[in-house]
Amino acid sequence: MSYSMQLMMVLPELVLSLGAILLMLVAAWGGQASTKLVSWASIAVLIGAGIALAGPASAGGEAFGGLYRPDMFAAFAKALIFFAAAVSILIAPRFFQTTSGDDLRPEYPVLILLSAAGMGMMVSAGDLMSLYVGLELQSLSAYILASFMRRDTRSAEAGLKYFVLGALASGILLYGISLVYGFSGTTLFAGIADAYGTTDLRSPQGIGLLFGLVFVFAGLAFKISAVPFHMWTPDVYEGAPTPVTAFFASAPKVAAIALATRVAIEAMGPAIHDWRQIVIFAALASIIFGAVAAIGQTNIKRLLAYSSINNVGFALIGLAAGGEAGVSSVLYYMAIYVVMTLGSFLIVLQMRGPDGQPIESIASLSGMSRSRPGLALAFAIFMFSLAGIPPLLGFFAKLQVFVAAVHAGLFIFAAVGAAASAIGAFYYLKIVKTMYFDEPGEPLSGKTDPVEGALLVVAAAVISPLGWPLLGQLELFTASAAKALF
C-alpha cells in the first residue's frame, strides 16, 4: 500500500493535529483577542475531520503495518467524539465570561482538538503501542482542561486528582501491556489474538497472558470510570468547569468504551470466557454503585458523575454479550447516551443565581417548572430518558443491550441489570419531583443563550418520540460498524 494512501487513512487525525498546531500559533500571536476566531476555526476543523471520515478513513484495512485500523467501527465512534467536542467548544464562552470574569482563552479549543486527535488514535488502534500513544495524548489534554480555571481551587484540585490517579492507571495499563507483550511476543492485536487462541491458558505462558489481560482491563476500566476504578469521577466532574465536565462525560467516554471494545474483541477475543467475567462484574458493580451512591447527592454535577458511572455499566452489558449484536448494542447505547448527557449538562449551564454565578445544588431546581417551564420540561425529558422510561430513546438504548445479553445466553446477568436499573430511576425521578412538586425557591436568573437554547431544543427533540425515525438508521449504522471487528 502506498504511503499516500496510508496518510489518507489517517486524514481525520492529520486534520485535527495540523489544525491544532496552526491555531496554537494563531493564539500565540493573537493573544486573548483571537479566542473567538480560534473557537470557530476549531469547530470548522472538527467538521473537516468529520468529512474526512467519508473517505479511506472508514474503508477498512490497515495502515502503517497494522498500527492503525481505519474502519466503520472507528469512524462511527469518531463521529460521536467530534460532535461532542464541537458542542463542548460552543458552550464554553458564556460560561467562562460569567463565571471567572474573564473571557475564554484560546488554549481551550486547541486542547479540545488535541484531545480529539488522541481519541481518534485510540479508537483506530491496532497495536498496543498506538493504543497507549492515543490514550496519553487524550489524557494529557484532559488533565489541563480539568484545571483550566487556574484561580479556582476546585478546578485545580480536580486537575491534580485526575493527573495523579490517571498516572496510576497508566502504570497499571503499561504493566498489563508489558505482560501481554512478554508472553505473546507481539504488540499487534492480530498477533495477540493468535497467542490467546493457541496457548493453553493453564500453562505458565497462559497464566502470564491472563495476568496481562487483567491488568489491561483494569487500566481501561479507569478510563471509562467503571467500578472499582471510578473514584476520580465525582470529584473531577464537580471541580472541572462545566463545559469541560460535559466534554469528559461524552467524548472521552465514547473513546474509552470503543477502545475497550476493540481490545476485547480484536486482541483478546479468543479469551472471551475469561474477560467476560471481569466485564460482568464491572458492569453490575457500576450499575448498582452508580445508582446507590447518587441517591444522597446534593450537587447536580456529582449526581451526573454517578449517572455516567451507572450508564457505563449498561454499555458494558453489551460488551459482555460479545459478538456483532453485543458490539452493535454498545455503539447504539453510546450514541444515545452522548445526546442525553450533553443535554443534561446544557441544563446545568443555565443554573445561575441572582449574581449570575453558577449554582450546582439540586435544591435550587425547586419549582423550576413555574419559573422556567421550558427548561424544566427539557430536563425532565433527559432525566426520564436516562432512567430508561419509554417512550424516550433511553429506553431503547437499554433494551438493545439487554436483548444482546439475552441472545448471548446471559439471562441472569440481563435480569439483574434490568432490575438494578430501577434503583437508578429513583434519583432521576427525584430531580423531576424537585422541579415540579417542591415549593418554588429563588428563581434561576438570566436568559438562555441562543446557541445553548438551540442545542437544548435539538437534543430534547432527538431524545423524545420525535427521534423515533432516527432509530432505524442508527441501528443500521451500528450494525455495519460492528461488523468491522469480525
N, C-alpha and C positions, 0 to 999 in steps of 0.2 A: 504494500500500500504506500502511495506517495506521501511525502511529508506534508504537502499542501492539503491533501485530503484529511490527514490526521489533525491539522490545525483547524480545518472546517468543523471537525467533530467537537473540538473544544471551544468553538466560537463564542458560546454564551459566557464562559469564564473569561475569555480574552476580552470581550466587550466590557465586562464588569471590571476587570483588573486595569485595563488601559484607561477606561473611563474614570476609575477612582484615582489613578495616578495623575491624569490630566486635571481633574477637578481639585486635587490636592494642591497642585501648582497654582491654579486659579485662586484658591482660598489663601495661599501663602502671599500672593501678590495683591489680591483684592481686599484681604482682611475681612472685618465684620460686614462691610458693605456688600460683599459678594455672596452673602448667605442665601438670599432669595434665588439668585442665579444658579448657585451650586445645587440648591434643593430641587429646583425644577429640572435642571440638567441631569441630576441623579435619577429622577423619575423617568426621564427620557432614555437614559442608559438602561434602566431596568426593562423598559418597554422594548428597547432594541435587543436586549439579551433574550427576552421572551420571543421576539420574532425569529431570532437565530435558532430557536429550538425546532423550527419547522423544517430545517434542512438536515444535513447529515448528523446533527447532534441528537436526533431521535431515531435514526435509521438502523441502529443496532451495529453489531460488530465490535471490534476492539481497536484501541489506539495506543501507541507507544508501548508495544509489546505486552498488552493486557493490563497496563496500569490504569487505564481509563475505559469505562464502558458506557458509550452513548447509546441508550435505548429508550423505548417508550416509558418504561418504569421511571427512569431518571428524569425524563422530560416532563412527565406528569407532576412529579414531586417538585421539580424546579419551577414549574408554572405557579404552583401554590406558594412557593418560597418568594418568588419575585413579586407576586401580588401582595403578600403580607408585608414585604419590605417597602413597597411603594406606599401602602397605606400608612405605615409607621413614619415615613417621611412627611406625608401630607398632614398628619395630625399633630406634628411636633411644634410648629412655630408659635401658635397661640398659647400652648401650654407653657413654654419657656418664658414667653414675654410676660404673662400674667403671674407666673409662679416665682421666678427668680428676679424679675425686674429687668432682666437682660434678654435681648433678642437671641434667637437660636444661633449658635456658632456654626460656621460652615463645615467643621470637622464631623458633625453628626451624620449628615447624609453620606459623607465619604466612608465613615466607619460602617455604615449600613451596607454600602456597596462591597466593601472588602469582606464583611461577614457573609454576604450573599455569595460571593465568589468561593469562599471556603465551603459553604453549604452545597454549592453546585459540585465541587470536587468530592464532597462526602458521598452524595447520592449516586455518583457515577464511578466510585472507586471500584477497581477490580483487583486491588492488591492492598495488603496491609499497610504498606508504606504510603501510598496515595491516600488511603483512608485516614492515616494519622496526620498527614500534612493538611488535608482539608479540615479535619476536626480542630486542629490547633489554630489555623487561620481564623476559623469561625469563633473559637473560644477567646483568643486574644482580643479581637474586636469587641466581643461581648463584655469582657472584663472592664474595658474602658467605658463602654456605653453605660454599664450599671452605675459607675461612679462619675457620670458625666457632669452632674451638678456639684462642682468641687467644693463649694461653700456649704453644701447641705450635709449635715452629719449622717443622716440616714443613707443618703446616696453613697457617701464614701465608705460607710460600713458595709453596704450591700456589695460594692465592688471588691472590698477586701475579703469578705467571706466567700464570694464567688470565686475569687482568684485562688485562695488557699485550698478550698475544697475541690476546685477544678484541677489544681495541680496534683492533689492526692488521687483523684480519679484518673488523670492522665498517667500517673505512675502505675496504677493498677492495670490499666489497659495495656501499657507498654510491657509490663511483666507478662501479661497474657499473650501478647503478640510474640514476645521472645520465646515463650514456651511452645507456642504453635509452630513457629519457625524452626526451633531447635529439633522438634520431634517429627516435623513433616518435611523439612529440608527446602521449603519454598515459602514465599510470601504471597504468591499469586492465588487467588480464590480457587481457580480450577485445580491447581496442584494440591491445595489444602483439602478440597473435597475428595480428591483421589486418595489422599492419605487416610482420611476418616472412613472412606469406603472400603479400603483394602487392609486396614490394620485391625487386629483383634484388640478391642478396647479394654480387655482384661490383662493384656500383656504389659510389660513395663513401658513400652513405647506408647501403647494405647492409653495407659493411665496418665502419662505426660500430656498427651493430646487432650484428655478430659480436663485436666487441671488448667491447661491453656484455655479451653472453651469456657470454663467457669470464670476465669479472670477477665477474659474478653467481654463476656456478657455483663460482668459486674461493672466494668468501666463504661460500657454503653448504657447500663441502667442509670448511672449518674446523669448522663447527658439527656436522657428522656425523663429524668426525675421520677423514676419508678421506685416504690418502696422495696428495700430499705435504704436506698441511696437518694432519698428525697429531701434530706434535712436542709439543704440550701434554699429550696424553692420559696417557702413562705417569707423568709427574711429578705431575700433578693427581690422578690416581686413587690414587697411592701416598700422597700427602701429606694429602689430604682425609680427614675422619672416615669410617669405613667405611659407615655408613648414608647419608652424602652421596654416597660413591662409588657405592653401589648405585643411588641416585637418578639420578646422572649417566649411568650405564651403561644405564638403562632409559628413563625418561620423556623427557628431552630428546633422546635418540637417536631415539625414535619420532617426536617432533615435528619434528625436523630432516629426517628421511627423508621424512616426509609432506609437509613444506613443499617440499623439493626436487622431489618427485614432482609436486605441484600446479603449481609454476613450470614444470617441464619440459613437462608435458602441456598445461596450460591456456594459459600465457603464451607458451611457445616451441615448441609442438607442431609448427608448420609447418617449423621448423628442426631437426627430429629428426635428420637426417643429419649435422648439424654438431655438436650437443651430444652425440650418441651416441658420437662418437669420444672426447670428454672423459670421459664416464661409463665407457666400456670401459677406458680407461687407468687411471682412478681405481680401478675395481673390481679389475682384475688386480693393480695395484700394492698395493692394500690387502690382498688375499688373500695374496699372496706375501710381502710385507714383514711383515705381521702375524704370519704363521706362522713365518718365519725368525727374526725378532727375538725371538720369545717363547721360542725353544729354550734360550737361555742364561740366562734369568731365574731368579733365586733367591727373589724376592719374589712372593708369590701375587697381590697386588693389581696389581703391574706386569704379571704374566703375563695376568691377566684384562683389563687395559687393552689389551694387544696382541691378545687374543682379541676384544675389541669392535671393534678396527680390522679384523681379519680378517672378522668377521661383517658389518660394514658393506659390505665388498667383495661378499659374496654377495647382500646386499639390492640392491646397485647392478646386479647382473646382471639382476634383474627389471626395474629401471628402464630399462636399456639396451634390453631387449626391446621396451618401449613397448606400446601397445595395451592393451585391457582385461585380457588374460591377464597381461601384464607387471605392471601396477599391482596386480592381484589377488594375484600371487605376492609382491610386496613387502610388502603388508599381512599376508599369510599368514605370511611369514617373520618379520616383526617381532613378531607375536603370540606365536609360539612362542619367539622369542629373548628376549622380556621374561621369560617364566616361567623359562627356563633360567638367565638372568643373575641374576635375583633369588634363585633357589635357590642358585646358587653363592656369592653374597655372604652369604647366610644361614649357609652353612657357615663362611665366613671369620670371621663374628662369633663362632663357637664356638671359634675357635683362641685359647686363652689359656694362659699359663704358670702355674706354681705360685703366683705373686703376684697372679694374676687379671688381669695386663696382657696386651694383645693380642700375639699372635705372628703374624708375617706370612711367615716363611721356609717355603719348600716342604719343607725337610728336617725341619721339626717335625711333618710329617704321617707320618713313618716309623712303620710298624707300627700305624697308627690302626685298622686292621681288627680288631686284637685288643683294643685298649683302648676304642674307641668303634665297635663294628661297625655299628650303625645309621647313625651319621654317615658312616662310610666308604662304606657302600652308597649312601646318598643322593648323596654327592659323586661316586661312580663313575657313577651314572646321569646326573648333569648333565654330567660330562666326556665320557662316551660319546655323549650326545646332541649336545653342542656339536661333537664330532668328526664327527657325521653318520653314526653307525653304526646300522644297523637292528637291532631293530625300534622304536627310540626315535623320538620325534617330530622331533628334529633332522634325522633322515634325510629325512623327508617335506618338511620346510621347504626343504632344499637341492634335493630332487628337483623341487619346484614351480618354483623359479627357473630351474633348468636346462631343464625342459620348456618354459617360456615363451621362453627364449632360442632353443631349437631350433625352436619354432613360428615365431619371427621370422626364421629363416634364419641365425642366428648360430651355426653349427655349431662352427667352430673356437674361438670365444670360450667356448662352453659346455664343450667338451672340455678346453681349457686350465684353466678354472675348476675342473672336476671333478678334474683331475689335481693341481692345486695344493692342493686340499682334503686330499690325502693328507699333505702336509707338516704341516699343522696338526694332524692326528691324532697326530703324534709327541709333542708336548708335553702333549696331553690324556692320552694313554696313559702318559706319564712320571709324571704325578700318581697315576694308578691303581696303577702299579707301585710307587711310593714307599709308598703306603698299605698295599698287600697283600703286597709281597715284600721290602721293606727291613727290616733289623733294627730292632726297636722302640727308639725313643728315649724321652725323658721324656714320659710320657703327658700329654695335654691335661687341664687341670684344669677343675673346675666342671661344673655340670649345664646342660642346655639349658633356656632359658626356655620356659615353656609356650606362650606366643604364638608365639615363633620356632619351636618344635618343631612346632606345628600347621601353620604356614605351610610348613615344610620337608616335612612328610608330604604335604600337598596338592600342592605343586609337583612332588615326585618322582613322585607317583601320576599327575599330569596328563601328565608327560613320558614316562612308561613306557607299555607297551602298554595299560594301563588307560585311557589317554587316547584310544585309537583311536575310540571312539564320538563324540568331540567333533570329529573331523577333518571329517566330512561337514558339520556345521553351520558350522564355521569356513570351509570352502570356499564355502558358500552366502553367508555374511555378507560375505566378502572380495570375491566376485564382484559382489554387489549394491553394495558400496561403490565398487568400481572403475568401475561404470557411471556413477556420478555425475560423473566427469570427462570423459565423452564425449557 
